[in-house]
Amino acid sequence: MAREIEQASWSSFIKDFGERNRARRTRLGVVRMEDGVEEDFWIEDGLPLTGLDFEPDGDEAPRVQIMLGGESAEARNLTHAVCCVKKLSHEPGGGLEFESDDGSKTVLRFEA
């Protein structure tokens, strides 16, 4: 069962989590309800985690940026922003789930 992280701890938790899991291969997706049906969209599969950034202030705050990809200029890279985060949960096995105020959930998991 996922453990909810208290909002006061988000900044330090996200920083530490990103550092601990740097270079682990990921799977990133978004889950949302559409006309009463849960839909999931998997954005990527296999890119390594390069970092997480927490922005507590601003128009879309709190906001988290998930950065994935390789270190070289030729490597494929992806940055996914999660805006208006209202809930952060740490999943068994090390993954994260970010719930936005629109009800959508962004899921960051790691490949075995």
C-alpha distances in whole Angstrom, upper triangle without the diagonal:
4,7,10,13,16,19,21,19,19,22,22,18,19,22,21,18,21,23,21,20,24,25,22,22,20,19,19,19,19,18,20,21,25,27,24,23,20,21,20,22,22,24,24,23,24,25,25,23,26,25,23,25,24,27,26,30,32,32,28,27,24,24,22,24,23,25,26,29,31,33,37,39,39,35,33,31,28,27,25,25,22,24,24,20,19,15,13,10,9,7,7,10,12,11,12,12,15,16,19,22,23,19,19,16,17,14,15,14,16,19,19
4,6,9,13,15,18,16,15,19,18,15,16,19,18,15,18,20,19,18,21,23,20,20,18,17,17,17,17,16,18,20,24,26,23,22,19,20,19,21,20,22,22,22,23,23,22,20,23,21,19,21,20,23,23,26,28,28,25,23,20,20,19,21,19,22,23,26,29,31,34,36,36,32,30,28,26,24,22,21,19,21,20,16,15,11,10,6,5,4,6,10,10,9,9,9,11,13,16,19,20,17,17,13,14,12,13,12,15,18,18
4,6,10,12,15,13,13,16,16,12,14,17,16,14,17,19,18,18,21,23,21,22,20,19,19,19,19,18,20,22,26,28,26,25,22,23,21,23,23,24,24,24,25,25,24,21,23,21,19,20,19,21,21,24,27,27,24,22,19,20,18,21,20,23,24,27,30,31,35,37,37,34,32,29,27,25,23,22,19,21,20,16,14,11,9,5,5,6,8,11,11,11,10,10,12,13,17,19,21,18,18,15,15,14,14,15,17,20,21
4,6,9,12,11,10,14,14,11,13,16,16,14,17,20,19,19,22,24,22,23,21,20,19,19,18,18,19,21,25,27,25,25,21,23,21,23,23,24,24,25,26,25,24,21,23,21,18,18,17,19,18,21,23,24,21,18,16,17,16,19,19,22,23,27,30,31,35,36,37,34,32,29,26,24,21,20,17,18,16,13,11,7,6,4,6,9,11,14,13,12,10,9,10,11,14,16,18,16,16,14,14,14,15,16,18,22,23
4,6,8,7,7,11,11,8,10,13,13,12,15,17,17,17,20,23,21,23,21,21,19,20,19,20,21,23,27,29,28,27,24,25,23,24,24,24,25,25,26,25,23,20,22,19,16,16,14,16,15,18,21,22,20,17,14,15,14,17,17,20,22,26,29,30,33,35,36,33,31,28,25,23,20,19,16,17,16,12,11,8,6,6,7,10,13,15,13,13,10,10,10,12,14,16,19,17,18,15,15,15,15,17,19,22,24
4,6,6,7,10,11,9,12,14,15,14,17,19,19,20,23,26,25,26,24,24,22,23,22,22,23,25,28,31,29,29,26,27,26,27,27,27,28,28,29,28,26,23,24,21,17,17,14,16,14,17,20,21,19,16,13,15,15,18,19,23,25,28,31,32,35,37,38,35,33,30,27,24,22,20,17,17,15,12,10,8,8,9,11,14,17,19,17,16,14,13,12,13,15,16,19,18,19,17,17,18,18,20,22,26,27
4,5,5,8,10,10,11,14,15,15,17,19,20,21,22,26,25,26,24,24,22,22,21,21,22,24,27,30,29,29,26,27,25,26,26,26,27,28,29,27,26,22,23,19,16,15,11,12,10,13,16,18,16,12,10,12,13,16,18,21,24,27,30,31,34,35,37,34,32,28,26,22,20,18,15,14,12,10,8,8,8,10,13,16,19,21,18,17,14,14,12,12,13,14,18,17,18,16,17,18,18,21,23,27,29
4,6,8,9,10,11,13,14,15,17,19,20,21,23,27,26,28,26,27,25,25,24,25,26,28,31,34,32,33,30,30,29,29,29,29,30,31,31,29,27,24,24,20,17,15,12,13,10,13,17,19,18,14,11,14,14,18,20,22,25,29,31,31,35,36,38,35,34,30,28,24,23,20,18,17,15,13,12,11,11,13,15,19,21,23,20,20,17,17,15,16,17,17,21,21,22,20,20,21,21,23,25,29,31
4,6,6,6,8,10,11,12,14,16,16,18,20,23,23,25,23,24,23,24,23,24,26,28,31,34,33,33,30,30,28,28,28,27,28,28,28,27,25,21,21,18,15,14,11,13,11,15,18,21,19,15,13,14,14,17,18,20,23,26,29,29,32,34,36,33,31,28,26,23,21,19,17,18,16,14,13,12,10,12,12,16,19,20,17,17,14,15,14,16,17,19,22,22,22,19,19,19,19,21,22,26,27
4,6,5,6,8,10,10,12,14,15,16,18,21,21,22,20,21,19,20,20,21,23,25,29,31,30,30,27,27,25,25,24,24,24,25,25,24,22,18,18,15,11,10,8,10,9,13,16,18,16,12,10,11,10,13,14,17,20,23,26,26,29,31,32,29,28,24,22,19,18,15,14,14,13,10,11,10,8,10,11,15,18,19,16,15,12,12,11,13,14,16,19,19,19,16,16,16,16,18,20,24,25
4,6,5,6,9,10,11,13,14,16,17,20,20,22,21,22,20,22,22,23,25,28,31,34,33,33,30,29,27,27,26,24,25,26,25,23,21,17,17,13,10,8,6,8,8,12,15,17,16,12,10,11,10,12,14,16,19,22,24,24,27,29,31,28,27,23,21,18,17,15,14,15,14,12,14,13,11,13,14,18,20,21,17,17,14,15,13,16,16,18,22,22,21,19,17,18,17,19,21,24,26
4,6,5,6,8,10,11,12,14,15,19,19,22,21,23,22,23,24,25,27,30,33,37,36,35,31,31,29,28,27,26,26,26,26,24,21,17,17,13,11,10,9,12,12,15,18,21,19,16,14,14,13,14,15,17,20,23,24,24,28,29,31,29,28,24,23,20,20,18,17,18,18,16,16,15,13,14,14,17,19,20,16,16,14,16,16,18,19,22,25,24,23,21,19,19,18,19,20,24,26
4,6,5,6,8,10,10,12,14,18,17,20,18,20,19,21,21,23,25,28,31,34,33,32,29,28,26,26,24,24,23,24,23,22,19,16,16,13,10,11,10,13,13,17,20,22,20,17,14,14,12,14,14,16,18,21,23,24,27,29,31,28,27,23,22,19,18,17,16,17,17,14,15,13,10,11,10,13,15,16,12,13,11,13,13,16,18,20,23,22,21,18,17,16,15,16,17,21,22
4,6,5,6,9,10,11,12,15,15,17,16,17,16,18,19,21,23,26,29,32,31,30,27,26,24,23,22,21,20,21,20,19,16,13,13,9,6,7,7,11,12,15,18,20,17,15,12,11,9,10,10,12,15,18,20,20,24,26,27,24,23,20,18,15,15,14,13,15,15,13,14,13,10,11,10,14,16,16,12,12,10,12,11,15,16,19,21,21,19,16,14,14,12,14,15,19,21
4,6,5,6,9,10,11,14,15,18,17,19,18,21,22,24,26,30,32,36,35,34,30,29,27,26,24,22,22,22,21,19,16,13,12,8,7,7,8,11,13,16,19,21,19,17,14,13,11,11,11,12,15,18,19,19,22,24,26,23,23,20,18,16,16,15,15,17,18,16,18,16,13,15,14,17,19,18,14,14,13,15,15,18,19,22,25,24,23,20,18,17,15,17,17,20,22
4,5,5,6,9,10,14,14,17,17,19,19,22,23,25,28,31,34,37,36,35,31,31,28,27,25,24,23,23,21,19,16,13,13,10,9,11,11,15,16,20,22,25,23,20,17,17,14,14,14,15,16,19,20,20,24,26,28,25,24,21,20,18,19,18,18,20,21,18,20,18,14,15,13,15,17,16,12,13,13,16,16,20,21,24,27,26,24,21,19,18,15,16,16,19,21
4,6,5,6,8,12,11,14,13,16,16,18,20,22,25,28,31,34,33,32,28,27,24,24,21,21,20,19,18,17,14,11,11,9,8,10,11,15,17,20,23,25,22,20,17,16,13,13,12,13,14,17,18,19,23,25,26,23,22,19,18,17,17,17,16,19,20,17,18,16,12,12,10,12,14,13,9,10,9,13,14,17,19,23,25,24,22,18,16,14,12,12,12,16,17
4,6,5,6,9,10,12,12,15,14,17,19,22,25,28,31,34,34,32,28,27,24,23,20,19,18,18,16,14,11,8,8,5,5,8,10,14,16,20,22,24,21,19,17,15,11,11,9,10,11,13,15,15,19,21,23,20,19,16,15,14,14,15,15,18,20,17,19,18,14,14,13,15,16,15,11,11,11,14,14,18,20,23,25,24,22,19,16,15,11,12,12,15,17
4,6,5,9,10,14,14,17,18,21,23,25,28,32,35,38,37,36,32,31,27,26,24,22,20,20,18,16,12,9,9,7,8,11,13,17,19,22,24,26,24,22,20,18,15,14,12,12,13,15,15,15,19,21,23,20,20,18,18,16,17,18,19,21,23,21,23,21,17,17,15,17,18,16,13,14,14,17,18,22,23,27,29,28,26,22,20,18,15,15,14,17,18
4,6,9,9,13,14,17,18,21,23,25,28,32,35,38,37,35,31,30,27,26,23,23,21,20,18,16,13,10,11,10,11,14,16,19,21,25,27,29,26,24,22,20,17,16,14,14,14,16,17,17,21,23,25,22,22,20,19,19,19,20,20,23,25,22,23,21,17,17,14,15,15,13,10,12,13,17,18,22,24,28,29,28,26,23,20,18,14,14,12,15,16
4,6,6,9,10,13,14,18,20,23,26,29,32,36,35,33,29,27,24,23,20,19,17,16,14,12,9,7,9,8,10,13,16,19,22,25,27,28,25,24,22,20,16,15,12,12,11,13,14,15,19,21,22,19,19,17,16,16,17,18,19,22,24,21,23,20,17,16,13,14,14,12,9,10,11,15,17,21,23,26,28,26,24,20,17,15,11,11,9,12,13
4,6,9,10,14,15,18,21,24,27,31,33,37,36,34,30,29,25,23,20,19,16,16,13,11,7,5,5,6,9,13,16,19,22,25,26,28,25,24,22,20,16,14,11,10,9,10,11,11,15,18,19,16,16,14,14,14,16,18,19,22,24,22,24,22,19,19,16,17,18,15,12,13,14,17,18,22,24,27,29,28,25,22,18,17,13,13,11,13,15
4,6,9,13,14,18,21,24,28,31,33,37,37,34,30,28,25,23,19,18,15,13,10,8,5,5,6,9,12,15,18,22,25,27,29,30,27,26,25,22,18,16,13,11,9,8,9,10,13,16,17,13,14,13,14,15,16,19,20,24,26,24,27,25,21,21,18,19,19,16,14,14,16,19,20,24,26,29,30,29,26,23,19,17,13,13,10,11,13
4,6,10,12,16,19,22,26,29,31,35,34,32,28,26,22,21,17,16,14,12,9,8,5,6,8,10,13,16,19,23,25,28,29,31,28,27,25,22,18,16,13,12,10,10,11,13,16,19,19,15,15,14,14,15,16,19,20,23,26,23,26,23,20,19,16,16,16,12,11,11,13,17,19,22,24,28,29,27,24,21,18,15,11,10,7,8,9
4,7,10,14,17,20,24,27,29,33,32,29,26,23,20,18,14,14,10,8,5,5,4,6,10,12,14,18,20,24,26,29,30,31,27,27,25,22,19,17,13,12,9,9,11,13,16,18,18,14,13,13,13,15,15,18,19,23,26,23,26,24,20,19,17,16,16,13,12,11,14,16,18,22,24,28,28,26,23,20,16,14,10,9,6,6,8
4,6,10,14,16,20,23,25,29,28,26,22,20,16,15,11,11,8,6,5,6,6,6,10,12,13,16,19,22,24,27,28,28,25,24,23,20,16,14,11,11,8,10,12,15,18,20,19,15,13,12,12,13,13,16,16,20,23,20,23,21,18,17,15,14,15,12,11,9,11,13,15,18,20,24,24,23,19,16,13,10,7,6,4,6,9
4,7,10,13,17,20,22,26,25,22,18,16,12,11,7,8,6,4,6,7,9,10,13,14,14,18,19,22,25,27,27,27,24,24,22,19,16,15,11,12,10,12,15,18,20,22,21,17,14,13,12,13,12,15,15,19,21,19,22,20,17,16,15,13,15,13,12,9,11,12,14,17,19,22,22,20,17,14,11,8,6,5,6,7,11
4,7,10,14,17,19,23,23,20,16,14,10,9,6,6,5,7,9,9,11,10,13,13,13,16,17,20,22,24,24,24,20,20,19,16,13,12,9,11,10,12,16,19,21,22,21,18,15,13,10,11,9,12,12,15,18,16,19,17,15,15,14,14,16,15,13,10,10,10,11,14,15,19,18,17,13,11,7,6,5,6,9,10,14
4,7,10,14,15,19,19,16,13,10,7,5,4,5,7,9,12,13,14,14,17,17,15,18,18,20,22,24,24,23,20,20,19,16,14,14,11,13,13,15,19,22,24,25,24,21,17,16,13,13,10,12,11,14,17,15,17,16,15,15,15,14,17,16,15,12,11,10,11,12,13,17,16,14,10,8,6,5,7,9,12,13,17
4,7,10,12,16,16,14,10,8,6,5,6,8,10,13,16,16,18,17,19,18,17,18,18,20,21,23,22,21,17,18,17,15,14,14,13,15,15,18,22,25,27,27,27,23,20,18,15,14,10,11,10,12,14,13,15,14,14,14,16,15,18,18,17,13,12,9,9,10,11,14,12,11,7,6,4,6,9,11,15,17,20
4,7,10,13,12,10,7,6,4,6,9,11,14,15,19,19,21,20,23,22,20,21,21,22,23,25,24,23,19,20,19,17,16,17,16,19,19,22,26,28,31,31,30,27,24,22,18,18,14,14,12,14,15,14,15,14,14,14,16,15,18,19,18,15,13,10,10,9,11,13,11,9,6,5,6,8,11,13,17,18,21
4,6,10,10,8,6,5,6,9,12,13,17,19,22,23,24,23,26,24,22,23,22,23,23,25,24,22,18,20,19,18,18,19,18,21,22,25,29,31,33,33,33,30,26,24,21,20,16,16,13,14,15,14,15,15,16,16,19,18,21,22,22,18,16,12,12,10,10,11,9,7,4,6,9,11,15,17,20,22,25
4,7,6,5,4,6,9,11,15,17,20,22,25,26,28,27,29,28,26,26,25,26,26,27,26,24,21,22,22,21,21,22,22,25,26,29,32,35,37,37,36,33,30,28,24,23,20,19,16,17,17,17,17,17,18,19,21,21,23,25,25,21,19,16,15,12,12,13,10,8,7,10,13,14,18,20,24,25,28
4,5,5,6,7,10,12,16,18,21,23,27,28,30,29,31,30,28,29,28,28,28,29,28,25,22,24,24,23,23,24,24,27,27,30,34,36,38,38,37,34,30,29,25,24,21,21,18,19,19,19,19,20,22,22,25,24,27,28,28,24,22,19,18,16,15,15,12,10,10,13,15,17,21,23,26,28,30
4,6,8,10,13,16,19,21,25,27,30,31,34,33,35,34,32,32,31,31,31,32,30,28,25,27,27,26,27,28,28,31,31,34,37,40,42,41,41,38,34,33,29,28,25,24,22,22,22,22,22,23,25,25,28,27,30,31,31,27,26,22,21,18,18,17,14,13,13,16,19,21,24,26,30,31,34
4,7,9,13,16,19,22,25,27,30,31,33,32,35,34,31,32,31,31,31,32,31,29,26,27,27,26,27,28,28,31,31,34,38,41,43,42,42,39,35,33,30,29,25,25,22,22,22,22,21,21,23,23,26,25,27,29,29,26,24,21,20,17,17,17,14,12,13,15,18,20,23,25,28,30,32
4,6,10,13,16,19,22,24,27,29,31,30,33,32,30,31,30,31,31,32,32,29,26,27,27,26,26,27,26,29,29,31,35,38,40,40,39,36,32,31,28,27,24,24,21,22,22,22,22,21,23,22,25,23,25,27,27,24,22,19,19,17,18,18,15,13,12,14,17,18,21,22,26,27,29
4,7,10,13,16,19,20,24,25,27,26,29,28,26,28,27,28,29,30,30,27,24,25,24,23,23,24,23,26,26,28,32,35,37,37,36,33,29,28,25,24,21,21,19,20,20,19,19,18,19,19,21,19,22,23,23,20,19,16,16,14,15,16,14,11,10,11,13,14,17,19,22,23,26
4,7,10,13,16,17,21,22,25,24,27,27,25,26,26,27,28,30,29,27,23,25,24,22,22,22,21,23,23,25,29,32,34,34,33,30,26,25,22,22,18,19,17,19,20,19,20,19,20,20,21,20,22,23,23,19,18,15,16,15,15,17,14,12,10,11,12,13,16,17,20,21,24
4,6,9,12,14,17,19,21,21,24,23,22,24,24,25,27,28,28,26,22,23,23,21,19,19,18,20,19,22,25,29,30,30,29,26,23,22,19,19,16,17,15,18,19,18,19,18,18,18,19,17,20,20,20,16,16,13,14,14,15,17,15,13,10,9,10,10,13,14,17,18,21
4,6,9,11,15,16,19,19,21,21,20,22,23,24,26,27,27,25,22,23,22,20,18,18,16,18,17,19,22,26,27,27,26,23,19,18,15,16,13,15,14,17,19,18,20,20,19,19,20,19,21,21,20,17,16,14,15,15,15,18,16,15,11,10,9,10,12,14,16,17,20
4,6,8,11,12,15,16,18,19,18,21,22,24,26,28,27,26,23,24,23,20,18,17,14,15,14,16,19,23,24,24,23,20,17,16,13,14,12,15,14,18,20,19,21,20,19,19,19,17,19,19,18,15,15,14,15,16,17,20,18,17,13,12,10,9,10,11,13,14,17
4,7,10,11,13,14,16,17,17,19,20,22,24,26,25,24,21,22,21,18,16,14,12,13,11,13,16,20,21,21,20,17,13,12,10,11,9,12,13,16,19,18,21,21,19,19,20,19,21,20,19,15,15,14,15,16,17,20,19,18,14,13,10,10,10,12,14,14,18
4,7,7,10,11,14,15,16,19,21,23,26,27,27,27,23,24,23,20,17,15,12,12,9,10,14,17,19,19,18,14,11,10,9,11,10,14,15,19,22,21,23,22,20,20,20,19,20,19,18,15,15,15,16,19,19,23,22,21,17,15,12,11,10,11,11,12,15
4,6,9,11,14,16,17,20,22,25,28,30,30,30,26,27,25,22,19,17,14,13,10,11,13,17,19,20,18,15,12,12,11,13,13,17,18,21,24,23,25,24,21,21,19,18,19,17,16,14,15,16,18,20,22,25,24,23,19,17,14,12,10,9,9,8,12
4,6,9,12,15,16,20,23,25,28,31,31,31,28,28,27,23,20,18,14,13,9,9,11,14,16,18,16,13,11,11,11,14,15,18,19,23,26,24,27,25,22,22,20,19,19,16,16,14,16,18,19,22,24,28,27,26,22,20,16,14,11,10,8,7,10
4,7,9,12,14,17,20,23,26,28,28,29,26,26,25,21,18,15,11,9,6,5,7,11,13,15,14,10,8,8,8,11,12,16,18,21,25,23,26,24,22,21,20,19,20,18,16,14,16,18,19,22,23,27,27,26,22,20,16,14,11,11,10,10,13
4,6,9,12,15,19,22,25,27,28,29,26,25,24,21,17,14,11,9,5,5,7,10,12,15,14,11,10,9,10,12,13,16,18,22,25,23,26,24,21,20,18,18,19,16,14,13,15,17,19,22,24,27,28,27,23,20,17,15,11,11,9,10,12
4,6,8,12,15,18,21,24,25,26,23,22,20,17,14,11,8,6,5,6,9,10,14,16,16,13,12,10,10,10,11,14,15,19,22,20,23,21,18,18,16,16,18,15,13,12,12,15,16,20,21,25,25,25,22,19,15,13,10,10,9,11,14
4,7,10,14,17,20,22,23,25,22,21,20,17,14,11,8,5,5,6,7,8,12,14,15,12,12,9,10,10,12,14,16,19,22,21,24,22,19,20,18,19,21,19,16,15,15,17,18,21,22,26,27,26,23,21,17,16,13,14,13,15,17
4,7,10,13,17,19,20,22,19,18,17,14,10,8,6,5,7,9,11,11,15,16,18,15,15,11,11,9,11,12,14,17,19,18,20,19,17,17,16,18,20,18,15,14,13,16,15,19,20,23,25,24,22,19,16,15,12,14,14,16,19
4,7,10,13,16,17,19,16,15,13,11,7,6,5,6,9,12,14,15,18,19,21,18,17,13,12,9,10,10,11,13,16,14,17,16,13,15,14,16,19,18,14,13,11,13,12,16,16,20,21,21,19,16,13,13,11,13,14,17,20
4,7,10,12,14,16,14,12,11,8,6,5,7,8,12,15,17,17,20,21,23,20,19,15,13,10,10,9,10,12,14,13,16,16,14,16,16,19,22,21,17,16,14,15,13,16,16,19,21,21,19,17,15,16,14,17,18,21,24
4,6,9,11,14,12,9,7,6,5,7,9,11,15,18,21,21,24,24,26,24,22,19,16,13,12,10,10,10,11,10,13,13,12,15,15,19,22,22,18,16,14,14,12,14,14,16,19,19,18,16,15,16,15,18,20,23,26
4,6,8,10,9,6,6,5,6,8,12,14,17,21,23,23,26,26,28,26,24,20,18,14,13,10,10,9,10,10,13,14,14,17,19,22,25,25,22,20,17,17,14,15,14,16,18,20,19,18,16,18,18,21,23,26,29
4,7,10,9,6,5,6,9,11,15,17,21,24,27,27,29,30,32,30,28,24,21,18,16,13,12,10,10,10,11,13,13,17,19,22,25,26,23,21,18,17,14,15,14,15,18,19,19,18,18,20,20,23,25,29,31
4,7,8,5,6,8,11,13,17,19,23,26,28,28,31,30,33,31,29,25,23,19,18,14,13,11,10,12,13,16,16,20,22,26,29,30,26,24,21,20,17,17,15,15,18,20,20,20,20,22,22,26,28,32,35
4,6,5,7,8,12,13,17,19,23,26,29,29,31,30,32,30,28,25,22,18,17,13,13,10,10,12,14,17,18,22,24,27,31,32,28,26,22,21,18,18,15,15,17,20,20,20,20,23,23,27,29,33,36
4,6,9,9,13,14,18,20,24,27,30,30,32,31,33,31,29,25,22,18,17,13,12,9,9,12,14,17,19,23,25,28,32,32,29,27,23,21,18,17,14,13,15,18,18,19,19,22,23,27,30,33,36
4,6,6,10,12,15,18,21,24,27,28,30,29,31,29,26,23,19,16,14,10,9,5,5,9,11,14,16,19,22,24,28,29,26,23,20,18,14,13,10,10,12,15,14,15,15,19,20,24,26,29,33
3,5,8,11,15,17,21,24,27,28,30,30,32,29,27,23,20,17,14,11,9,6,5,7,9,12,13,17,20,23,26,27,24,22,18,16,13,13,10,11,13,15,15,15,15,18,19,23,25,29,32
4,7,10,13,17,20,23,26,27,30,30,31,29,27,23,20,16,14,11,9,6,5,5,8,10,11,15,17,20,24,25,22,19,16,14,11,11,9,10,13,15,15,14,14,17,17,21,23,27,30
4,7,10,13,16,20,23,24,26,26,28,25,23,19,16,13,10,7,6,5,6,6,10,11,11,15,17,19,23,23,20,18,14,13,10,11,9,11,13,15,14,13,12,15,15,19,21,24,28
4,6,10,13,17,20,20,23,24,25,22,20,17,14,10,8,6,5,7,9,8,11,11,10,13,14,17,20,20,17,15,12,11,9,11,10,13,15,16,14,12,10,12,12,15,18,21,24
4,6,10,13,16,17,20,20,21,19,17,13,10,6,6,4,6,9,12,11,15,15,13,16,16,18,21,21,18,15,13,13,11,13,13,16,17,18,16,14,11,13,12,15,17,20,23
4,7,10,13,15,18,18,19,16,14,11,8,6,5,6,8,11,14,13,16,16,13,15,15,16,19,18,15,13,11,12,11,14,14,18,19,19,16,14,10,11,9,12,13,16,19
4,7,10,11,14,15,16,13,11,8,6,4,7,9,11,14,18,17,20,19,17,18,18,19,21,20,17,15,14,15,15,18,18,21,22,22,19,17,13,13,11,13,14,16,19
4,7,9,12,13,14,10,8,6,5,6,8,11,14,17,20,19,23,22,19,20,19,19,21,19,16,14,14,16,16,20,20,24,24,24,20,18,14,14,11,12,12,13,17
4,7,9,10,10,7,6,4,6,9,11,15,17,21,24,23,26,25,23,23,22,22,23,21,19,17,18,20,20,23,24,27,27,27,24,21,18,17,14,15,14,14,17
4,6,8,8,5,6,6,9,12,15,18,21,24,27,26,30,29,26,26,24,25,26,23,21,20,21,23,23,27,27,31,31,31,27,25,21,20,17,17,16,16,18
4,7,8,7,9,9,12,13,17,19,22,25,29,28,31,30,27,28,26,27,28,25,23,22,23,25,25,29,29,33,33,33,30,27,24,23,20,20,18,19,21
4,5,5,9,9,13,15,19,22,25,28,31,31,34,33,31,31,30,30,31,28,26,25,26,28,28,31,32,35,35,36,32,30,26,26,23,23,21,21,24
4,6,8,9,13,15,18,21,25,27,31,31,34,34,32,33,31,32,33,31,28,27,27,29,29,32,32,35,35,35,32,30,27,27,24,25,24,24,26
4,7,9,13,16,19,22,26,28,32,32,35,35,33,33,32,32,33,31,29,27,28,29,30,32,32,36,35,36,32,30,27,26,24,24,23,23,25
4,6,10,13,16,20,23,26,29,29,32,32,29,30,28,28,30,27,25,24,24,26,26,29,30,33,33,33,29,27,24,23,20,21,19,19,22
4,7,11,13,17,20,23,27,26,30,29,27,28,27,27,28,26,24,22,22,23,24,26,27,30,29,29,26,24,20,20,18,19,18,18,21
4,7,10,13,17,20,23,23,26,26,24,25,24,24,26,24,22,20,20,21,21,23,23,27,26,27,23,22,18,18,16,17,17,17,21
4,6,10,13,16,20,19,23,23,21,22,22,22,25,23,20,18,17,18,17,20,20,23,23,23,20,18,15,15,13,15,16,17,21
4,7,10,13,16,16,20,20,18,20,20,21,24,23,20,17,16,16,15,17,17,20,20,21,18,16,13,14,12,15,16,18,22
4,7,10,13,13,17,17,16,17,18,19,22,21,19,16,14,13,12,14,13,17,17,17,14,13,10,11,11,14,16,18,22
4,6,10,10,14,15,14,17,18,19,23,23,20,17,14,13,11,12,11,14,14,15,13,12,9,12,12,16,18,21,24
4,7,7,10,11,11,14,16,17,21,21,18,15,12,10,7,8,7,10,11,12,10,9,7,10,11,15,18,21,24
4,6,9,11,12,15,18,20,24,24,21,18,15,13,9,9,6,8,9,11,10,11,10,13,15,19,22,25,28
4,6,9,11,15,18,20,24,25,22,19,16,13,10,8,5,6,8,10,10,11,12,15,17,20,24,27,30
4,6,7,11,14,16,20,22,19,16,12,10,6,6,4,6,9,10,10,9,10,12,14,18,21,24,27
4,7,10,14,16,20,22,20,17,13,11,8,6,5,6,9,9,10,10,12,14,16,19,22,26,28
4,7,10,13,16,19,16,14,11,8,6,5,7,9,11,10,11,9,11,12,14,17,20,23,26
4,7,10,13,15,13,11,7,6,5,6,9,12,14,13,12,10,10,10,11,14,17,20,22
4,6,10,12,10,8,6,5,7,8,12,14,16,14,14,10,11,10,10,12,15,18,20
4,7,9,7,6,5,7,9,12,15,18,20,17,16,13,12,10,10,10,12,16,17
4,6,6,5,6,7,11,13,17,20,21,18,17,13,12,9,9,9,11,14,14
4,5,7,9,11,14,17,20,23,25,22,20,16,16,12,12,10,11,13,13
4,6,9,12,16,19,22,25,26,24,22,18,16,13,11,8,8,10,9
4,7,10,13,17,20,23,25,22,20,16,14,11,9,7,7,10,11
4,7,10,13,17,20,21,19,17,13,11,7,5,4,6,10,12
4,7,10,13,17,18,16,14,10,8,6,5,7,9,13,15
4,7,10,13,14,12,10,6,6,5,6,9,12,15,18
4,6,10,11,10,8,5,5,7,8,12,15,18,21
4,7,8,6,6,4,6,9,12,15,18,21,24
4,5,6,6,6,8,11,14,17,21,24,27
4,5,7,9,12,15,18,21,25,28,31
4,6,9,12,15,18,21,25,28,31
4,7,10,13,16,19,23,25,28
4,7,10,13,16,20,22,25
4,6,10,13,16,19,22
4,7,10,13,16,19
4,6,10,13,16
4,7,10,13
4,7,10
4,6
4
